[in-house]
Amino acid sequence: MAAIIQMILRFFTFVIAFFTRPFRFEGKVENFKVTSYIRGDSVHSAADLNSEDFDIITDLIIFECATFNSKGEVEYDEAKMERVMSAVRTVIGDRDIHITLNLLGPRGNTDSDDWKKQMKVQSTEHNKAFKSGALERNVLDVLKKYGFDGVHFDYEYPITNDAWHYFNKFLVSLRAYLRDEYTLGVALSAWNVSLTSGAVSAIDTLELMTYDYVDANGKHATYEDTVTQIKKLKYKGVPKDKINIGLPFYSRPKDMSPYWYDFIDCYDKMNKDGWYHCDEINKDCWFNTSEVISQKTEYAINNGFGGVMIWHYSCDLSLSHEDSLLRAIGEMVDKHY
């Protein structure tokens, strides 16, 4: 009888210890990424960046500094590139921050108002570049010249089988040029991921653009909708630890009309539920507050994703501000790591 009582006591001791221990999810990645896009047009000197932010940010994607044309040539303004990279490196100092260059492709010219036709024309120009045999070499040259750690492609949007065919082939080909010396990333929307297994192996990261859509109430990229989009994606063969979940530091009107509002410009005019009313256009938009950003970051950590991605850096408040979105990310990462 005494042995049975001891067994019962040990069982309840185990149960109490199990449910009161610090809970850890076995699937979370070891090195969680906090990746931020930095727009080149917003960086004129080191004064436009805050040094303390890079105690949280682990990876940077430099945007608006380079493009490629249909001939496979990489085009950029040397003075702008040098200005931005000088400012970034000055502020980062000796921190180990991974810096990649984002390349946007040719848009293509069309008078059509049909979005699908616009995307088809754009893809035709992209296909020329991907088939040129020159883009791989030119990408490698610019990465070497400016000391980048890798390259990212933000392709919006390859919506045809033909477009995906050439994009996938190019990613595999580019990987052979980059070898293991540079990283390769892509930014895609959850509704438009058709990477082949070869392309999945070729890339290091997928920046998942889980934003720029509203729910039935006009709320922009809610936590619930973000999780729903990710679950519908089912990762399309991309390992979760390669996926960074996109976090919007901006908002759009309820009707998705072509206006973009930065969190830093509206936070003090929002109501307690995150709504902001723009008198100029008489429209409402809903922001991801620090609470929502915290919730999404925790979801990414607890579900084994590689990290989170911020669009974009200059939309946020100073890290010392209690409503800073980056601060919310940092506090959640500190909680779990």
Protein Blocks (a to p, Z undefined) as FASTA:
>chain_A
ZZmmmmmmmmmmmmmmmmmpccddfkbcfbdcddddddfklpmbfklpcfklmmmbmbdc
dehkbccdfkopacddfklmmmmmmmmmmmnmmaccdddddddddebiafbfbfklmmmm
mmmmmmmmmmnommmmmmmmmmmmnopabdcddddddfbfklmmmmmmmmmmmmmmnmmm
bccdddddfklccbdfklmmmpmbdcdddehiacfkopahifklmmmmmmmnnonopafk
lpccdddfbdcdfklpacdddfklmmmmccfkopacdfklopacddddfklmmmmmmmmm
mnopabdcdddfklpccfklmklmklmmmmmmmmmZZ
